Amino acid sequence: MEIINLNNAQKVSFKIDGYKMFSSDKIEIIRLKLDPREILEPHANPNDVIFYVVDGEGTFSNNQEETIIKKDSCFRILKNEIRGWKNINNKDLVILVIKLL
């Protein structure tokens, strides 16, 4: 059994504070942390994604629509849909991103 934590996880290749917590040929789990007022610009992804908000509150944008998502909320976005996040608070926004490969 391999235990992965923030000290030994692989950093994501983009600017956001994110770490790959698990990766296989079927699923990838990434922990993202957005600082207060930080934005993850809208983008498309070739995978279905499940988001789970671990801590904080943020605005999720999806195809020009914005929704406030709070702690302990979970939802799925289909592949190739535009998605982005904005931390709207003065504390960190922590999200688990579960990519279905």
C-alpha positions as CSV (number, residue, x, y, z in Angstrom):
1,M,0.0,0.0,0.0
2,E,1.3,3.4,-0.9
3,I,0.2,6.4,1.2
4,I,0.2,9.7,-0.7
5,N,0.0,13.0,1.1
6,L,0.8,16.6,0.3
7,N,4.5,16.1,1.1
8,N,5.0,13.3,-1.5
9,A,2.3,14.0,-4.1
10,Q,3.1,15.1,-7.6
11,K,2.4,18.8,-8.2
12,V,0.1,19.6,-11.1
13,S,1.6,21.2,-14.2
14,F,-0.5,24.4,-14.1
15,K,-0.2,27.5,-11.9
16,I,-2.9,26.6,-9.3
17,D,-1.8,25.0,-6.0
18,G,-2.7,21.4,-6.8
19,Y,-1.4,17.9,-6.2
20,K,-2.2,14.5,-7.7
21,M,-3.3,12.4,-4.8
22,F,-4.1,9.3,-6.9
23,S,-3.7,8.3,-10.5
24,S,-4.6,5.1,-12.4
25,D,-5.7,4.3,-15.9
26,K,-9.4,4.9,-14.9
27,I,-9.3,7.7,-12.4
28,E,-7.2,10.6,-11.2
29,I,-7.8,12.5,-7.9
30,I,-6.4,16.0,-7.6
31,R,-6.5,18.3,-4.6
32,L,-6.8,22.0,-5.5
33,K,-6.4,24.9,-3.2
34,L,-7.4,28.4,-4.3
35,D,-6.2,31.3,-2.1
36,P,-8.7,34.0,-1.2
37,R,-10.0,35.7,-4.3
38,E,-7.9,33.4,-6.6
39,I,-9.4,32.3,-9.9
40,L,-9.1,29.1,-12.0
41,E,-9.9,30.5,-15.4
42,P,-12.7,28.7,-17.4
43,H,-11.3,25.9,-19.5
44,A,-12.4,22.7,-21.2
45,N,-11.3,19.2,-20.1
46,P,-11.4,16.0,-22.1
47,N,-12.7,14.0,-19.1
48,D,-15.9,13.8,-17.0
49,V,-15.0,15.4,-13.7
50,I,-16.6,15.1,-10.2
51,F,-15.9,18.1,-7.9
52,Y,-16.2,17.8,-4.1
53,V,-15.7,21.0,-2.1
54,V,-13.7,20.0,1.0
55,D,-13.5,23.5,2.6
56,G,-14.6,27.0,1.8
57,E,-17.0,28.4,-0.7
58,G,-16.6,29.4,-4.4
59,T,-18.3,30.4,-7.6
60,F,-18.3,27.7,-10.2
61,S,-18.7,28.8,-13.8
62,N,-20.0,26.4,-16.4
63,N,-20.9,27.4,-19.9
64,Q,-21.4,31.1,-19.0
65,E,-23.5,30.3,-15.9
66,E,-22.2,30.9,-12.3
67,T,-23.3,29.0,-9.2
68,I,-22.1,29.4,-5.6
69,I,-20.9,26.0,-4.3
70,K,-20.3,25.5,-0.6
71,K,-18.4,23.1,1.6
72,D,-19.5,19.4,1.5
73,S,-21.1,19.8,-2.0
74,C,-20.4,17.4,-4.8
75,F,-21.3,17.5,-8.5
76,R,-20.3,16.1,-11.9
77,I,-19.4,18.0,-15.1
78,L,-19.2,16.2,-18.5
79,K,-16.2,16.2,-20.7
80,N,-15.5,19.2,-22.9
81,E,-17.8,21.5,-20.9
82,I,-16.3,24.8,-20.0
83,R,-15.6,25.0,-16.3
84,G,-13.8,27.4,-13.9
85,W,-13.7,28.4,-10.2
86,K,-13.4,31.6,-8.3
87,N,-12.7,31.7,-4.5
88,I,-15.2,34.4,-3.2
89,N,-14.1,34.3,0.4
90,N,-11.2,35.4,2.6
91,K,-10.2,31.8,3.4
92,D,-8.9,29.0,1.2
93,L,-11.1,27.1,-1.1
94,V,-10.1,23.4,-1.2
95,I,-11.6,21.1,-3.9
96,L,-11.1,17.4,-4.7
97,V,-11.2,17.0,-8.5
98,I,-12.0,13.4,-9.5
99,K,-11.2,12.9,-13.2
100,L,-12.9,9.9,-14.8
101,L,-10.3,8.8,-17.5
